[in-house]
Amino acid sequence: MYALTTHIPLLRPLRRIPLSRDQMMLLMAAINEIFLGVDHYTAHLISGTIVIREWIPIVFGPVAGVLLLVGGLIALRNRPVATVLGSLVLVASVAVGLLGAYYHFVRAILPSGPAGARVGLDLLVWAPPILGPLFLSFVGVVGISAVFEEEPPGSGRVQVLPGRHVRLPYSKTRAYLFLIGMGILATTISSVLDHARTGFENPWLWVPTLVGIFALAVSIGLGAVRTPQRADVLIYVGAMLLLILVGLVGFVLHVQENLVAGREIVLERFLRGAPFMAPTLFANVGLLGLIVLWEPRREA
């Protein structure tokens, strides 16, 4: 009832793509891990010197991405082994994200600072992005959800080990929708904190915030509906496409903001100016949201 190609007949030829929804989710998780490693590298270069603990997400991201891709190949012949490998990598991703968020939060609250300078909105705005590392955790949770197969699709009955099943209170599709909602929420808050540094002097900076709030409500709302109508699904698809559009436009605008006169590229401006990769989080979560409506199984 949720399938994208069911509600949009023009997309039915896409059913020929030989990947199930969970396989596409794991592929996106692998790609995300690699790009998050690159993103952490550019972010940590701002200080001029990368300390040992700052290398953890930088190294972990690409390694985790490659291991997930290898796990995908192993799954073609031995799914149980691939499940164990993928689970270990994704659980580690959750842990690395939480550890990074802790380090960033400690930098923001100034536990050893003077009275009146230990927690405040200004500190959260100007400190290292609190939610940045948590995207590793988000990818880990989404990936773990994809690792365990739902049998049959839509039942909420998930196989965690050979012969062992756990029944969820709702279907896997609805669980994905709730996860996407959490990803949209984190992305929107991160955008608000970044744009707060400019004081929102440009009214267009409110666009990603408003689109994020709308997409969040639509995602959670669709997940709460047991039997969605075609209109519900189409509104959700529209919200995800808006997120992708906001992400792509934001990426272009951030790149243009960092270019100097003559449209020349100065590396320092890209490191310390508008974070050019940050808007792509909107496009990323929007694409994940569309994959949620993909066919749970491959076509025969």
C-alpha positions in Angstrom: 0.0 0.0 0.0 3.0 2.3 0.5 4.9 1.3 -2.7 6.0 4.3 -4.7 5.4 2.6 -8.0 1.8 1.6 -7.0 0.7 5.2 -6.5 2.8 6.7 -9.4 2.2 4.4 -12.4 4.8 6.3 -14.5 7.5 4.9 -12.2 6.6 1.3 -12.7 9.5 0.7 -15.1 11.8 1.3 -12.2 10.7 -2.0 -10.7 13.3 -3.6 -13.0 16.1 -2.2 -10.8 17.5 -5.4 -9.2 17.6 -4.0 -5.6 15.2 -4.3 -2.8 14.4 -1.5 -0.4 16.8 -2.8 2.3 19.6 -3.3 -0.2 19.2 0.3 -1.4 19.1 1.5 2.2 22.4 -0.3 3.0 23.9 1.1 -0.2 23.0 4.6 1.0 24.3 3.8 4.4 27.7 2.9 2.9 27.8 6.0 0.8 26.8 8.2 3.7 29.6 6.7 5.9 32.2 7.6 3.3 30.9 11.1 2.8 30.5 11.8 6.5 34.2 10.8 6.9 35.1 13.4 4.3 32.8 16.0 5.9 34.4 15.4 9.3 37.8 15.8 7.8 37.0 19.3 6.3 35.2 20.3 9.5 38.2 19.3 11.8 40.7 21.1 9.5 39.3 24.4 10.8 41.4 24.2 14.0 44.5 23.8 11.9 45.6 20.7 13.8 43.6 17.5 13.9 44.1 15.8 17.3 43.9 12.0 17.7 40.3 11.7 18.8 39.2 13.9 15.8 40.7 11.3 13.5 38.2 8.7 14.7 35.2 9.7 12.5 37.5 10.6 9.7 39.0 7.2 9.5 36.0 5.3 10.6 33.6 6.7 7.9 35.4 5.4 4.8 36.4 2.1 6.5 32.8 1.5 7.5 31.5 2.4 4.1 33.9 -0.1 2.4 33.0 -2.8 4.9 29.3 -2.3 4.3 29.9 -2.6 0.5 31.9 -5.8 1.1 29.0 -7.1 3.3 26.6 -6.4 0.5 28.7 -8.7 -1.8 28.9 -11.4 0.9 25.1 -11.3 1.3 24.7 -12.6 -2.2 26.0 -15.9 -1.0 25.9 -15.9 2.8 23.4 -13.5 4.3 24.0 -14.6 8.0 27.7 -13.7 7.8 26.8 -10.4 6.0 24.2 -9.6 8.7 26.8 -10.0 11.5 29.4 -7.9 9.7 26.9 -5.2 8.8 25.5 -5.1 12.4 28.9 -4.7 14.0 29.8 -1.9 11.6 26.5 -0.1 12.1 26.5 -0.5 15.9 30.1 1.0 15.8 28.7 3.9 13.7 26.1 4.6 16.4 28.8 4.6 19.1 31.2 6.8 17.2 28.4 9.3 16.6 27.4 9.4 20.2 31.0 9.8 21.3 31.5 12.7 18.9 28.3 14.4 20.1 29.6 14.1 23.7 32.9 15.8 22.8 31.1 18.6 20.9 28.7 19.1 23.7 31.5 19.4 26.3 33.0 22.1 24.1 29.7 23.9 24.1 28.9 23.9 27.8 32.3 25.0 29.0 32.2 22.9 32.2 35.3 24.7 33.5 34.2 28.2 32.4 33.2 31.1 34.6 29.7 31.5 36.0 27.4 32.7 33.3 29.4 31.1 30.5 28.4 27.5 31.0 25.5 26.6 28.8 23.6 29.1 26.6 22.1 29.4 23.2 25.0 31.5 21.9 27.4 28.8 22.9 25.4 26.1 21.1 25.3 28.3 18.0 29.0 29.0 17.9 30.4 25.8 19.3 31.2 22.8 17.2 27.9 21.5 15.7 26.3 19.4 18.4 24.2 17.4 16.0 27.0 16.9 13.4 28.4 13.6 14.8 24.9 12.3 15.5 24.4 11.8 11.7 26.8 8.8 12.0 24.4 7.4 14.7 21.4 8.1 12.4 23.0 6.3 9.5 23.9 3.4 11.9 20.3 3.1 13.1 18.9 3.2 9.6 21.4 0.6 8.4 20.6 -1.7 11.3 16.9 -1.5 10.4 17.8 -2.5 6.9 20.0 -5.4 7.9 17.2 -7.4 9.6 14.7 -8.8 7.1 10.9 -8.4 7.6 9.1 -11.6 6.8 6.5 -11.2 5.3 6.8 -7.6 4.2 4.4 -5.3 6.1 3.9 -7.7 9.0 6.3 -6.1 11.5 7.8 -9.6 12.0 11.6 -9.1 11.8 14.2 -11.9 11.6 17.1 -11.1 14.0 18.8 -14.5 13.8 18.2 -17.6 11.8 15.0 -19.0 13.3 14.6 -16.1 15.7 12.0 -13.4 15.0 10.9 -10.2 16.8 7.5 -8.6 16.2 7.4 -4.8 16.1 4.3 -2.8 17.1 4.2 -1.6 13.5 5.4 -2.5 10.0 9.0 -1.9 8.9 7.8 0.8 6.5 6.2 2.8 9.3 9.4 2.3 11.4 11.4 3.7 8.5 9.1 6.7 8.3 9.6 7.5 11.9 13.3 7.3 11.5 13.2 9.6 8.5 11.3 12.0 10.6 14.0 12.0 13.2 16.6 12.6 10.5 14.7 15.5 9.2 14.4 17.0 12.7 18.1 16.7 13.3 18.9 18.2 9.8 16.5 21.1 10.4 17.8 22.0 13.9 21.4 21.8 12.5 20.4 24.2 9.8 18.8 26.6 12.2 21.9 26.7 14.4 24.2 27.3 11.4 22.0 30.1 10.0 21.6 31.6 13.5 25.2 32.7 13.1 24.1 35.2 10.5 21.1 36.4 12.6 18.8 35.3 9.7 19.4 38.7 8.1 18.6 37.1 4.7 14.9 36.0 4.9 15.5 33.2 2.4 17.4 31.4 5.2 14.0 30.5 6.7 13.1 28.4 3.6 15.0 25.2 4.7 13.6 25.6 8.2 10.0 25.8 7.0 10.5 23.0 4.5 12.1 20.9 7.2 9.2 21.4 9.6 6.7 20.6 6.8 8.5 17.4 5.8 8.9 16.4 9.4 5.1 16.6 10.0 4.3 14.8 6.8 6.8 12.0 7.5 5.6 11.4 11.0 2.0 11.8 9.9 2.3 9.2 7.2 4.0 6.8 9.6 1.1 7.2 12.0 -1.5 6.2 9.4 -2.2 2.5 9.1 -3.8 2.6 5.7 -2.7 5.7 3.8 -4.6 7.0 0.8 -2.9 7.9 -2.5 -3.1 11.6 -1.7 -1.2 11.0 1.6 1.6 9.2 -0.3 1.8 11.9 -3.0 2.0 14.7 -0.4 4.8 12.8 1.3 6.6 12.3 -2.1 6.3 16.1 -2.7 7.8 16.9 0.7 10.8 14.6 0.1 11.3 16.2 -3.4 11.2 19.6 -1.7 13.9 18.5 0.7 16.1 17.3 -2.2 15.5 20.7 -4.0 16.4 22.7 -0.9 19.6 20.6 -0.4 20.8 21.1 -4.0 20.0 24.8 -4.1 21.6 25.3 -0.7 24.7 23.5 -1.9 25.0 25.8 -4.9 24.4 28.9 -2.8 27.0 27.9 -0.2 29.6 27.3 -2.9 28.8 30.7 -4.5 29.1 32.3 -1.0 32.6 30.9 -0.7 33.9 32.0 -4.1 36.0 35.1 -4.2 36.0 37.8 -6.8 36.5 36.3 -10.2 34.8 33.1 -9.0 38.1 31.7 -7.9 38.3 29.0 -5.3 40.2 29.7 -2.1 40.4 26.6 0.1 40.5 28.6 3.3 37.1 30.1 2.5 35.6 26.7 1.9 36.9 25.5 5.3 35.9 28.5 7.3 33.0 30.0 5.3 29.6 28.6 4.6 29.7 24.8 5.1 29.2 23.7 1.5 28.3 20.1 2.3 25.8 20.9 5.1 22.8 21.6 2.8 23.3 18.2 1.1 21.9 16.6 4.3 18.5 17.8 3.2 18.9 16.1 -0.1 20.3 13.0 1.5 17.4 12.6 4.0 14.9 13.4 1.2 16.4 10.6 -1.0 16.3 8.2 2.0 12.6 9.2 2.4 11.8 8.2 -1.1 13.6 4.9 -0.8 11.3 4.1 2.1 8.5 3.7 -0.4 10.5 1.4 -2.6 9.5 -2.2 -3.1 10.4 -4.3 0.0 11.4 -7.2 -2.3 13.2 -7.5 -5.6 11.1 -8.3 -8.7 11.5 -11.9 -9.7 
